[in-house]
C-alpha cells in the first residue's frame, strides 16, 4: 500500500470511528442547558420533592447548577448560593462532586473540539484528493456505528437504568463521592427520573442526528449511481 492510499484509508476510518462519538457528545452538550430541566420538571409524572421544593424552587436552583458545568466560574459560583434563611444550598460533599462533574464535562468539551478538528482535517484530505466517495461512505458507516452504540445504551436503560447509572459513575468518579442522601439538594433537584430521561433524550437526539446523516449519505450515494 502506497503512502497516499494509506492516509486516504486512515482518514476514512477516522471519520467512521469518530463520528458516533462526536454526535453523542454534541447531544450531551445540548442536554446541559437549563432548558432541558425546565421541560423535564413539567413532564407528567415527574416526582415531587418530598422535602418541599416547589417547581419554582427547582427552576431557581437548577439553573445555576447546570450553568456552572459549562461556564468559566470556579466552585465559589455555587458555594455562594443560599436559601432565604442563609443556609447554603449545597453541602461540602455536593460541592466537591460538582467540581468533579465539571471536570468530566470540561474533558468532554475538549475531546469534542479535538475530534472535530481531526474530522475537519480528514474531510479536507479526502476532498483534496477528490475521494468524495470515501467521504460519503465514511460518514454513512459512522451513522450506522452511532445507531449500534445508542441501541446498546437504550437497551441498558430499558433493562436496568440503575445499573447503567452506577456503571457510569464508577467509570468517571471515585467510589463514595457521588452517592448522596435523598434530602441533599442535588437529589432533590435531579432525582433518578431526571437522569433516566436525560439518557433517553441523548439517545433519541443522537438517533435523529445519525438518521439524518445516514439519509444524506444514502441520497448522495444514489445520486452518484444514477449520474454514472
N, C-alpha and C positions, 0 to 999 in steps of 0.2 A: 504494500500500500504506500503510495507516494505521499509527500507532506501535505499537498493540497487536499487529497481525498481524506486524510486523517483529520485535519481540522474542520473540514466540512461535516464529516460524520460526528465528530465531537460536539460541534455546535448544535447539530440536530438532537443528539441525545441529552445535551444540557437543557435545551428548550423543553424537551419532553419531560425530563425529570424535575425541573424547577417550576414549571407551570402550575401543577397541582398545589404546591406549597405557597406560591405567590398568590393564587386566587384564594386559598384558605386564609392566609394572613390578611389579605385585603378585607375579607369578610369579617374576620375578628376585629380588625381596626374599625370597621363600620359599626360593629356592635358596641365598642367602647365609646358611647356617647350618651348624654343624659336623655336623649330622645327615646332610646330603647327602654329605659327604666320608666319613663312617663307612659309609654304604651303598655308595658308589662303590668304595671300596677293596676291598670284599668281593665285588664282582661277578666272575663268571667271566671270565678272560682279561685282567683289569686288569694292566698291565705291572709287573713287579717293578722296584725301583730297582737299576740295575746298580752303584751305588756303595755299597750296603749298608744303606739304610734298611729296617727291618722294617716290618710293618704297624703295630706298636705305636709305632714311631718316627714314622711318618706321622700317626697319630692324635694323638700327643703334640704335634707341632709344627704341624699344620694347624689345630688348634682355635684357638689364639691368633691365628694369621694371619688366619683368617676373622672372628673376633670383632672384631679391630682395625678392620675395614672398617665396622662398624656401631656401635661404642662411641664414647665421648667422649674416649678417650685420644689423646695425641699419639704421635709415632713412637718415643718412649722406651719405649713399651709393647713394641714388637718389638725395639728396639735392645738391651734388657736380656736378651733370650733368648740362652742359650749352651749349647753341648754340654757333656757331662760333663767334658771336658778344658779347659773355659774358652773355647774358640773360639766366636766369635759365630755364631749361626745364619745370619744374613743379611749379605751384603756391603753396602757403602755404596750401590752401584748398585741392589741389590734393595730396600733400604730406601727409596731415592728413588722407585722405581717404586711401591712400596706406598703412599707418600704420594699419588702421582698417582691410583692406583686408588681410594683412599679419597675423594679429591676428586670423582671421577666418580660413585661410589656416593652420596656426600652430595648431589651435584647431582640425581641421580635421585630420591632420597628427598624433596628439596624440591619438585621438579617434580610428584611423585606427590601430595604434600599439596596443592599449588596446584590441580592438576587435579581432585582430589576435592572441594575447596571449590567450584570452578566447577560441577562436576556437581551438587552438592547445591543450589546456587542455581538452576541450570537446571531441576532436577526440581521445586523449590518453585514456580518461575514457572509451569510447565505445570499442576501440580496446583492452584495457587491460581486459575488461570483455567479449571479444570475441563476441561483438554485431556489427559485420560488417554490418549486415542487417539494423540496426537502423542508422548507419552512412551513408550508401548509400541512404536510404530513406530521411534522414535529408537534405543531400546536394541536392537531387532531388527536395524536397519541396522548398528549398532555391532558386534553379534555377528558378522554376516557380513563386515564390514570386517576384523575380527580374523582370521577364517578366511583371508581373502586374504593378509593380512600374514604370518601364520605359515606358510602354504603356500609363500610365496616364500622365507622363511628356511630352512625344512626342505628345500626343493628345492636351495638353495645348499649346505646341509650335505651332501646326498647327492651333488651334482655335484663339489664341491671344498671341503671344510671348511677346508683350509689357506689357500685364497684368501680365504674368508669371514673367517677368523680374522685374516688380515693386514689386510683392509679395515677390520675393526672397530677394530683397534689404531691404524691410520693416522688414523682419524677422531677418536679420543679421546686419543691420546698422541703426543708428539713423536717424530720419527724417531730411532732409536738408543737410546731409553730403555726399550724393552720387549722387547728381544732378549737372551737370556742363554745361557751355556754349559750343556750337559746336566749338568754337575757342580754347578751352582748349586742352592741349596736350593729355590728357587721351582719349578724344573723338576722336581726330584726329588719334591717334594710334589704338584705339579699338572702332570703331563705332558699331552701333547696329547690323549690319550684322555679325560682328566678333563674338558677343555673341550668336546670333541665331545659327550660325554654330557650336559654341562651345558646346551648349546644345545638338545639333543633334549629334555631334561627340561623346560626352559622352554617349548619349543614344544608339547609334549604337554599339559602342565598348562594352558597358555593355551587350547588347543583344547577341553579338558574344560570349563573355566570358560566359554568362549564358547559351547560347545554347550548348557550348562545355561541360559545367558542366552537363547539362541535358543528353546530348548524352552519356557521360562517365558513368553516374549513371544508365542510361537505359541499356547500354551494360552489366554492371555488374549485374544488376537485372536479365536480360535474361540469363546470364551465370549461375547464381545461380539456376534458374529454370530448365535449361537444365541439369545441373550437378546433381540436386536432382532427 
